[in-house]
Amino acid sequence: MPTTPGDYDLRELRRLADPHRETPEEFEEGGDLPAPPDEVLRHSERNELVQLQSQFAAAGALPEKPYLDALPNQYSTEVVVFEWLDFLINKAGFENTGNALAYYEEVEWITESVREGLRDYMRGFSEVESFDPDKPGPADLDVDDHVLSLVYIARLASV
């Protein structure tokens, strides 16, 4: 059970944090550098991923999945959960948020009980409250959104 940031898979975080990273072989072949990805994540969240990576390297051991096997029962946890779900629901809508949580369970970032707990929290969000007729419909989540979700998972696991 991961309980500290050092318990996460460093390779997975690096891959998700920078999916456009070139390998030395690609660079030597003279290929054009890829365009930078859209900056969806705020600078502070990217810094948090870098700090987590440093802690993983210092710990010297890669964590086991699932990263989050239970939601901590603390007030600070609820704040993080609501912030995370608010981001997902506003970006992707209720159905896509549910799909994302199922995906996170499938890739073993979270357990089934965590997914069910998060879905219970989702009931606290009202589709009517978040409805804005001028806002376009739900969007698909992209890699940066999933990286941000991994940051939230790390935050919850480190409580």
Secondary structure, 3 states (H helix, E strand, C coil): CCCCHHHCCHHHHHHHHCCCCCCHHHHHCCCCCCCCCCCCCCHHHHHHHHHHHHHHHHHCCCCCCCCECCCCCCHHHHHHHHHHHHHHHHHHHHHHHHHHHHHHHHCCCECHHHHHHHHHHHCCCCHHHHCCCCCCCCCCCCHHHHHHHHHHHHHHHCC
